[in-house]
């Protein structure tokens, strides 16, 4: 048995298996956007959004809220399932925070959400972040 050929095969196969398409970069985001009109309507946004930024297919959100440590917080980015016909098209989103911490400290955190699921046929869409009054142009 020729071990050099076997090792060469393993190296080549391994490098092919690890080769990925970087055009959809949502794997590097912390969470994915949720597309649900029901969750959008029921969500609350008891937080202050400090900064929003689109980086490739991720929306980076820096936010603050009162709490003890923020370790128990559940943060979601929720889309209303509605595409507004305009030029460019628009989508409405909310940042939802489930926060049951009863401390008065102000905690600031940052999280990223994969937003490639929000794409439409055009090459850009305007994202209306309702609980921040910000609009971001997502180009892809």
C-alpha positions as CSV (number, residue, x, y, z in Angstrom):
1,X,0.0,0.0,0.0
2,X,1.4,3.4,-1.0
3,X,0.9,5.7,2.1
4,X,2.1,8.8,0.2
5,X,-0.8,8.5,-2.3
6,X,-3.3,8.0,0.5
7,X,-1.9,11.0,2.5
8,X,-1.9,13.1,-0.8
9,X,-5.5,12.1,-1.4
10,X,-6.5,13.0,2.1
11,X,-4.8,16.4,1.8
12,X,-6.4,17.2,-1.5
13,X,-9.9,16.0,-0.4
14,X,-9.6,17.9,2.8
15,X,-8.7,21.2,1.1
16,X,-11.6,20.8,-1.3
17,X,-14.0,20.1,1.5
18,X,-12.9,23.2,3.3
19,X,-13.1,25.4,0.3
20,X,-16.3,27.5,0.6
21,X,-18.1,30.2,-1.3
22,X,-17.7,33.5,0.5
23,X,-20.5,35.2,-1.5
24,X,-23.0,34.4,1.3
25,X,-21.2,35.5,4.4
26,X,-24.0,34.8,6.9
27,X,-21.9,32.0,8.6
28,X,-19.8,34.8,10.2
29,X,-22.9,36.5,11.7
30,X,-24.0,35.8,15.3
31,X,-27.7,35.1,14.3
32,X,-30.0,35.1,11.4
33,X,-32.9,37.5,10.8
34,X,-36.3,36.1,11.5
35,X,-39.0,36.7,8.9
36,X,-42.4,36.6,10.6
37,X,-45.2,39.1,10.6
38,X,-46.6,37.5,13.8
39,X,-43.3,37.9,15.8
40,X,-42.8,41.4,14.3
41,X,-46.2,42.5,15.6
42,X,-45.7,40.9,19.1
43,X,-42.1,42.1,19.6
44,X,-41.0,44.8,21.9
45,X,-37.8,46.9,21.6
46,X,-37.0,48.0,25.1
47,X,-33.5,49.0,24.1
48,X,-31.5,52.0,22.8
49,X,-29.9,51.4,19.4
50,X,-26.5,53.2,19.4
51,X,-25.2,52.3,16.0
52,X,-26.2,50.2,12.9
53,X,-23.9,49.1,10.1
54,X,-24.1,46.7,7.2
55,X,-20.9,44.6,6.7
56,X,-21.3,42.4,3.7
57,X,-24.3,40.2,4.5
58,X,-24.4,41.0,8.2
59,X,-26.2,43.8,10.0
60,X,-24.1,44.9,13.0
61,X,-26.2,46.4,15.9
62,X,-24.7,48.2,18.9
63,X,-27.3,48.7,21.6
64,X,-27.8,49.4,25.3
65,X,-30.4,48.5,27.9
66,X,-30.7,48.4,31.7
67,X,-29.8,45.1,33.3
68,X,-27.3,43.3,35.6
69,X,-25.0,41.7,33.0
70,X,-26.9,41.2,29.8
71,X,-26.0,37.5,29.8
72,X,-29.6,36.4,29.9
73,X,-30.8,38.8,27.1
74,X,-32.5,37.3,24.0
75,X,-32.0,39.6,21.1
76,X,-33.7,39.1,17.7
77,X,-33.9,41.0,14.4
78,X,-37.4,40.5,13.0
79,X,-38.7,41.3,9.5
80,X,-42.4,42.1,9.0
81,X,-42.6,39.8,5.9
82,X,-43.8,42.8,3.9
83,X,-41.9,44.2,0.9
84,X,-42.8,47.8,0.2
85,X,-42.9,48.6,-3.5
86,X,-40.7,51.7,-4.0
87,X,-37.3,52.4,-5.7
88,X,-35.5,50.8,-4.1
89,X,-37.9,48.3,-2.4
90,X,-38.1,48.5,1.4
91,X,-38.5,46.1,4.3
92,X,-39.5,46.9,7.9
93,X,-37.5,45.4,10.7
94,X,-37.5,45.6,14.5
95,X,-34.8,44.7,17.0
96,X,-36.4,42.8,19.8
97,X,-35.0,42.4,23.3
98,X,-36.3,40.0,25.9
99,X,-34.8,41.4,29.1
100,X,-35.9,40.1,32.5
101,X,-32.9,41.5,34.5
102,X,-33.9,43.9,37.2
103,X,-30.8,45.9,37.7
104,X,-30.2,49.6,37.0
105,X,-26.8,49.3,35.3
106,X,-26.7,50.3,31.6
107,X,-25.2,47.5,29.6
108,X,-24.0,47.9,26.0
109,X,-23.6,45.0,23.6
110,X,-23.0,44.4,19.9
111,X,-24.5,41.6,17.8
112,X,-24.6,40.8,14.1
113,X,-27.5,39.3,12.1
114,X,-27.3,37.5,8.7
115,X,-29.6,39.5,6.4
116,X,-29.1,37.7,3.0
117,X,-32.6,36.3,3.4
118,X,-34.0,39.8,3.0
119,X,-32.8,40.1,-0.6
120,X,-35.2,40.7,-3.4
121,X,-34.8,40.5,-7.2
122,X,-33.2,44.0,-7.4
123,X,-29.6,44.5,-6.2
124,X,-30.5,46.6,-3.3
125,X,-33.1,47.1,-0.6
126,X,-33.8,49.8,2.0
127,X,-34.0,48.4,5.5
128,X,-36.2,50.5,7.9
129,X,-35.3,49.7,11.5
130,X,-38.5,50.8,13.2
131,X,-37.3,51.1,16.8
132,X,-34.3,53.3,15.8
133,X,-35.8,55.4,13.0
134,X,-32.8,54.5,10.9
135,X,-32.8,53.4,7.3
136,X,-29.9,51.4,5.8
137,X,-29.3,50.6,2.2
138,X,-28.4,47.0,1.7
139,X,-26.6,46.4,-1.6
140,X,-25.7,43.0,-2.8
